[in-house]
């Protein structure tokens, strides 16, 4: 650029002494397999693995102690797993009463409210019926 920028014009004047060469794209050049694989992988969305579960009662009908195990397990493995869970059923904590040493600061939920400001009950807000169906789904 030979002349200074005048009048706050941010566009510099062209310099024809040094020609600008534009890169030409080769249309017959192929994308390497590694890059095309990465591009395809980028388009895919990763979903969590969802396995069907089977509920197993380790207790009696009156005192239910339910656990969930994979429904796709092999029959032999599933029966051995159920036997193992029934053998060690006393190891699991089924209620808070089964955990007497548990600190209540961990278990109890508290809202940090200012004692001078009583909580205010707000009116019930209903959603649009079409939107309510989507929320339930």
ChimeraX attribute file (.defattr): number of C-alpha atoms within 10 A of each C-alpha:
attribute: neighborCount
match mode: 1-to-1
recipient: residues
	/A:1	10
	/A:2	8
	/A:3	9
	/A:4	9
	/A:5	12
	/A:6	9
	/A:7	6
	/A:8	6
	/A:9	9
	/A:10	8
	/A:11	8
	/A:12	12
	/A:13	12
	/A:14	11
	/A:15	11
	/A:16	8
	/A:17	7
	/A:18	7
	/A:19	8
	/A:20	8
	/A:21	6
	/A:22	6
	/A:23	6
	/A:24	6
	/A:25	7
	/A:26	7
	/A:27	6
	/A:28	6
	/A:29	7
	/A:30	8
	/A:31	9
	/A:32	8
	/A:33	9
	/A:34	8
	/A:35	10
	/A:36	12
	/A:37	11
	/A:38	10
	/A:39	11
	/A:40	9
	/A:41	11
	/A:42	10
	/A:43	8
	/A:44	8
	/A:45	7
	/A:46	8
	/A:47	6
	/A:48	6
	/A:49	6
	/A:50	6
	/A:51	10
	/A:52	10
	/A:53	13
	/A:54	14
	/A:55	12
	/A:56	14
	/A:57	15
	/A:58	18
	/A:59	12
	/A:60	9
	/A:61	8
	/A:62	6
	/A:63	9
	/A:64	12
	/A:65	17
	/A:66	14
	/A:67	13
	/A:68	11
	/A:69	16
	/A:70	12
	/A:71	13
	/A:72	11
	/A:73	13
	/A:74	9
	/A:75	10
	/A:76	8
	/A:77	10
	/A:78	15
	/A:79	12
	/A:80	11
	/A:81	14
	/A:82	15
	/A:83	13
	/A:84	11
	/A:85	16
	/A:86	15
	/A:87	11
	/A:88	10
	/A:89	14
	/A:90	10
	/A:91	10
	/A:92	11
	/A:93	11
	/A:94	13
	/A:95	7
	/A:96	10
	/A:97	9
	/A:98	12
	/A:99	11
	/A:100	8
	/A:101	8
	/A:102	11
	/A:103	9
	/A:104	9
	/A:105	8
	/A:106	7
	/A:107	9
	/A:108	7
	/A:109	8
	/A:110	7
	/A:111	5
	/A:112	6
	/A:113	9
	/A:114	8
	/A:115	7
	/A:116	6
	/A:117	7
	/A:118	8
	/A:119	9
	/A:120	6
	/A:121	6
	/A:122	6
	/A:123	6
	/A:124	6
	/A:125	6
	/A:126	7
	/A:127	10
	/A:128	8
	/A:129	9
	/A:130	8
	/A:131	10
	/A:132	11
	/A:133	10
	/A:134	8
	/A:135	9
	/A:136	6
	/A:137	6
